[in-house]
Amino acid sequence: MPGTGHVSTAIRPEQGFSTLDTLLAQFRDALVTVPGTGPVPSGHVPGGQGRHVLVSRAVPGSLRRRFAPLANSRFQLLFLATFGSGIGNWLAVIALQVDVYDRTHSGWWVAGLLVATILPAIFLGVLFGPLVDRLSRKRLMIASDVARLGVFAALPFVDDAASIVALATVAGIGNAFFRPAVLAGLPNLVPDDELADANALLQLVEWLTTAVGPFAGGAIVAASSPDVAYGVNAATFAFSAALVALIPGRLLQSERAIGRGHWSDLREGFALVRTSRPLMTVLVVWSLALFGAGAVNVAEIFLAKATFDSGAFGFGLLWTGTGVGYVVGGLGASTWIARQGVGRIYVIALATFAVGVVAAGSSPNVWVAAVAMFVSGVGNGTAIVANIVLVQRGTPDRLRGRAFTVLMSATYAAMGVGLIAAGPLTDVFGARWVYAGAAACIGAAAALGAALLAGAADEGRRGLAEAA
C-alpha cells in the first residue's frame, strides 16, 4: 500500500488481485450452481471489464438483474469489505456494552458509551464532510478501518471504563467516515442502471450484519470474554482494509474536489443541500421519519414486555419481524424503483412504514404486532434505498461526500431527539400512544415527501419547456 514504506516480496499486488479474483469467481460458481444444471463457467461479459457471468439461466431474470452488480469484481471487493466492516461494528455493540457494564454496573456509563459512539456521526460528519470529496475515498476508507483496528487491538489492554469510552469515540469517528465514502464512491463503481441494485445489496449487507454481528458478539463474550471479541473485531477491520486496498482509487472517485478552504467547502455542501430539491426532500422528510423511528425504538421493549406481557422473547420477535422486513424491502426496492420511479416508491415506502407502526401499536398480541413490524420494516428498508438513490443521482461526484455527511448528521440528530423524547413520553402515555404518535410523524413525512417531489417534477417539466 502506498506510503507504508514496505512492499511484500512474497506476492506482488497484481498477483494478489488475480488470486483473490479467481477465488471469488470459484465461490460465485459454487453459490449459483443449480441442481441438474451444473455450475456456470466464469467468462467475461461483452462490454464490461472485470465482469463475470454470475447466475445460471435457470434463475429468474429479475433475480439475475437484482444481483447483477456482483458480476463486477471491484464491487465484489466493496461488498465483502462492507460486510467485514459491518460485522466488526455489530460485534462491538455487544462487547463494549458488556465490558463497561461489568466494570461499572452503571446505567450512566453505558449511556455515555452509546452517546460516544453516535456523536461523531452527528458532529464530525458535518464539520469534516468535505474531506470525503477532497481526499482519496479509497485511502479514507482504509484509514477508517485501520483506526478501528487499532482501537480494538488496544482495548484488551485498558483497565477502566473512561478509557473504553474514549477508544469507542475514536471507533465512532471511523464509522462516521467509512459509510459516506462508500456511498459517495459507489456511483463511479457501477453503471447507473445498476445503481439501485448495488445500493440494495450494500443495504442488505448492513441488515444481515445487524442480525449476525450482535449474535456472534454475544456468543463470543458468553463463551470467553470481551477481550476475545475485541480481537475478532480487529481482524474484521483488517479484512475490510485489505479488500478496499485492492480497489483502484480511480473507480471510487471520478474527480477530486478542488478545495477553496475548509469553511468554504463546508458552506458549499450546505448550499447544495439547501438548493437541491431531492436533497432537501431527503433532509426534511427523512429527519421527520427518523424522529418517529427513534420513538419506536425506545417504546418497542415496553410494548413487548408491558403491553403484551411477552417478555424478552416477544421483544426479539418484534425485532425479527422488522429485520426480515428490512431484507425484503431492500431486495425489492431496486425492482420497484425501476418500475415506478424513485419518487413514487419513496412516498409509498414511507406510507407503508407508517401503516406498519400504527398497526403494531394497536395489535391485540405480540404475534400480530410482529407481522405489523414486518410491514414497517419493508417500508423502512425500501425508503432507505430510495434515499440513497435520490442523493446519488442528485449530486455531482465532487460534492457527493459532503451531501451524504450533511444529511446523515442531520437525520441522526433528529433520530437522537426522538430517542430522548420517547423516554418520558412512554412512561407517561404508554407504548401504544407513542407508536401512534410515531406513525403520525412518519405518515406526515410521506405526505411532505409527495409534495416536495411533485414540486421537483414540476420544476423539471418547466425547465424542459423553457429549453424547448
GIBELCOR-V951449 format. One record per residue. N is the residue number from 0. RES is the residue in three letters. BURIAL is # if it has 16 or more other C-alpha atoms within 10 Angstrom, else .. Layout:
# GIBELCOR-V951449
n-><N,N>
res-><RES,RES>
burial-><BURIAL,BURIAL>
This chain:
# GIBELCOR-V951449
n-><0,1,2,3,4,5,6,7,8,9,10,11,12,13,14,15,16,17,18,19,20,21,22,23,24,25,26,27,28,29,30,31,32,33,34,35,36,37,38,39,40,41,42,43,44,45,46,47,48,49,50,51,52,53,54,55,56,57,58,59,60,61,62,63,64,65,66,67,68,69,70,71,72,73,74,75,76,77,78,79,80,81,82,83,84,85,86,87,88,89,90,91,92,93,94,95,96,97,98,99,100,101,102,103,104,105,106,107,108,109,110,111,112,113,114,115,116,117,118,119,120,121,122,123,124,125,126,127,128,129,130,131,132,133,134,135,136,137,138,139,140,141,142,143,144,145,146,147,148,149,150,151,152,153,154,155,156,157,158,159,160,161,162,163,164,165,166,167,168,169,170,171,172,173,174,175,176,177,178,179,180,181,182,183,184,185,186,187,188,189,190,191,192,193,194,195,196,197,198,199,200,201,202,203,204,205,206,207,208,209,210,211,212,213,214,215,216,217,218,219,220,221,222,223,224,225,226,227,228,229,230,231,232,233,234,235,236,237,238,239,240,241,242,243,244,245,246,247,248,249,250,251,252,253,254,255,256,257,258,259,260,261,262,263,264,265,266,267,268,269,270,271,272,273,274,275,276,277,278,279,280,281,282,283,284,285,286,287,288,289,290,291,292,293,294,295,296,297,298,299,300,301,302,303,304,305,306,307,308,309,310,311,312,313,314,315,316,317,318,319,320,321,322,323,324,325,326,327,328,329,330,331,332,333,334,335,336,337,338,339,340,341,342,343,344,345,346,347,348,349,350,351,352,353,354,355,356,357,358,359,360,361,362,363,364,365,366,367,368,369,370,371,372,373,374,375,376,377,378,379,380,381,382,383,384,385,386,387,388,389,390,391,392,393,394,395,396,397,398,399,400,401,402,403,404,405,406,407,408,409,410,411,412,413,414,415,416,417,418,419,420,421,422,423,424,425,426,427,428,429,430,431,432,433,434,435,436,437,438,439,440,441,442,443,444,445,446,447,448,449,450,451,452,453,454,455,456,457,458,459,460,461,462,463,464,465,466,467>
res-><MET,PRO,GLY,THR,GLY,HIS,VAL,SER,THR,ALA,ILE,ARG,PRO,GLU,GLN,GLY,PHE,SER,THR,LEU,ASP,THR,LEU,LEU,ALA,GLN,PHE,ARG,ASP,ALA,LEU,VAL,THR,VAL,PRO,GLY,THR,GLY,PRO,VAL,PRO,SER,GLY,HIS,VAL,PRO,GLY,GLY,GLN,GLY,ARG,HIS,VAL,LEU,VAL,SER,ARG,ALA,VAL,PRO,GLY,SER,LEU,ARG,ARG,ARG,PHE,ALA,PRO,LEU,ALA,ASN,SER,ARG,PHE,GLN,LEU,LEU,PHE,LEU,ALA,THR,PHE,GLY,SER,GLY,ILE,GLY,ASN,TRP,LEU,ALA,VAL,ILE,ALA,LEU,GLN,VAL,ASP,VAL,TYR,ASP,ARG,THR,HIS,SER,GLY,TRP,TRP,VAL,ALA,GLY,LEU,LEU,VAL,ALA,THR,ILE,LEU,PRO,ALA,ILE,PHE,LEU,GLY,VAL,LEU,PHE,GLY,PRO,LEU,VAL,ASP,ARG,LEU,SER,ARG,LYS,ARG,LEU,MET,ILE,ALA,SER,ASP,VAL,ALA,ARG,LEU,GLY,VAL,PHE,ALA,ALA,LEU,PRO,PHE,VAL,ASP,ASP,ALA,ALA,SER,ILE,VAL,ALA,LEU,ALA,THR,VAL,ALA,GLY,ILE,GLY,ASN,ALA,PHE,PHE,ARG,PRO,ALA,VAL,LEU,ALA,GLY,LEU,PRO,ASN,LEU,VAL,PRO,ASP,ASP,GLU,LEU,ALA,ASP,ALA,ASN,ALA,LEU,LEU,GLN,LEU,VAL,GLU,TRP,LEU,THR,THR,ALA,VAL,GLY,PRO,PHE,ALA,GLY,GLY,ALA,ILE,VAL,ALA,ALA,SER,SER,PRO,ASP,VAL,ALA,TYR,GLY,VAL,ASN,ALA,ALA,THR,PHE,ALA,PHE,SER,ALA,ALA,LEU,VAL,ALA,LEU,ILE,PRO,GLY,ARG,LEU,LEU,GLN,SER,GLU,ARG,ALA,ILE,GLY,ARG,GLY,HIS,TRP,SER,ASP,LEU,ARG,GLU,GLY,PHE,ALA,LEU,VAL,ARG,THR,SER,ARG,PRO,LEU,MET,THR,VAL,LEU,VAL,VAL,TRP,SER,LEU,ALA,LEU,PHE,GLY,ALA,GLY,ALA,VAL,ASN,VAL,ALA,GLU,ILE,PHE,LEU,ALA,LYS,ALA,THR,PHE,ASP,SER,GLY,ALA,PHE,GLY,PHE,GLY,LEU,LEU,TRP,THR,GLY,THR,GLY,VAL,GLY,TYR,VAL,VAL,GLY,GLY,LEU,GLY,ALA,SER,THR,TRP,ILE,ALA,ARG,GLN,GLY,VAL,GLY,ARG,ILE,TYR,VAL,ILE,ALA,LEU,ALA,THR,PHE,ALA,VAL,GLY,VAL,VAL,ALA,ALA,GLY,SER,SER,PRO,ASN,VAL,TRP,VAL,ALA,ALA,VAL,ALA,MET,PHE,VAL,SER,GLY,VAL,GLY,ASN,GLY,THR,ALA,ILE,VAL,ALA,ASN,ILE,VAL,LEU,VAL,GLN,ARG,GLY,THR,PRO,ASP,ARG,LEU,ARG,GLY,ARG,ALA,PHE,THR,VAL,LEU,MET,SER,ALA,THR,TYR,ALA,ALA,MET,GLY,VAL,GLY,LEU,ILE,ALA,ALA,GLY,PRO,LEU,THR,ASP,VAL,PHE,GLY,ALA,ARG,TRP,VAL,TYR,ALA,GLY,ALA,ALA,ALA,CYS,ILE,GLY,ALA,ALA,ALA,ALA,LEU,GLY,ALA,ALA,LEU,LEU,ALA,GLY,ALA,ALA,ASP,GLU,GLY,ARG,ARG,GLY,LEU,ALA,GLU,ALA,ALA>
burial-><.,.,.,.,.,.,.,.,.,.,.,.,.,.,.,.,#,.,.,#,#,.,.,.,#,.,.,#,#,.,.,#,#,#,.,.,.,.,#,#,.,#,.,.,.,.,.,.,.,.,#,#,#,#,#,#,.,.,.,.,.,.,.,#,.,#,#,#,#,#,#,#,#,#,#,#,#,#,#,#,#,#,#,#,#,#,#,#,#,#,#,#,#,#,#,#,#,#,#,#,#,.,.,.,.,.,.,.,#,#,.,.,#,#,#,#,#,#,#,#,#,#,#,#,#,#,#,#,#,#,#,#,#,#,#,#,#,#,#,#,#,#,#,#,#,#,#,#,#,#,#,#,#,#,#,#,.,.,.,.,#,.,.,#,#,.,#,#,#,#,#,#,#,#,#,#,#,#,#,#,#,#,#,#,#,#,#,#,#,#,.,.,.,#,#,#,#,#,#,#,#,#,#,#,#,#,#,#,#,#,#,.,#,#,.,#,#,#,.,#,#,.,.,.,#,#,#,#,#,#,#,#,#,#,#,#,#,#,#,#,#,#,#,#,#,#,#,.,.,.,#,#,#,.,.,#,#,.,.,.,.,.,.,.,#,#,.,#,#,#,.,#,#,.,.,.,#,#,#,#,#,#,#,#,#,#,#,#,#,#,#,#,#,#,#,#,#,#,#,#,#,#,#,#,#,.,#,#,.,#,#,.,.,#,#,.,#,#,#,#,#,#,#,#,#,#,#,#,#,#,#,#,#,#,#,#,#,.,.,.,.,#,#,#,#,#,#,#,#,#,#,#,#,#,#,#,#,#,#,#,#,#,#,.,#,#,#,.,#,#,#,#,#,#,#,#,#,#,#,#,#,#,#,#,#,#,#,#,#,#,#,#,.,#,#,.,#,#,#,#,#,#,#,#,#,#,#,#,#,#,#,#,#,#,#,#,#,#,#,.,.,#,#,.,#,#,.,.,.,#,#,#,#,#,#,#,#,#,#,#,#,#,#,#,#,#,#,#,#,#,.,#,#,.,.,#,.,.,.,.,.,.,.,.,.,.,.,.>
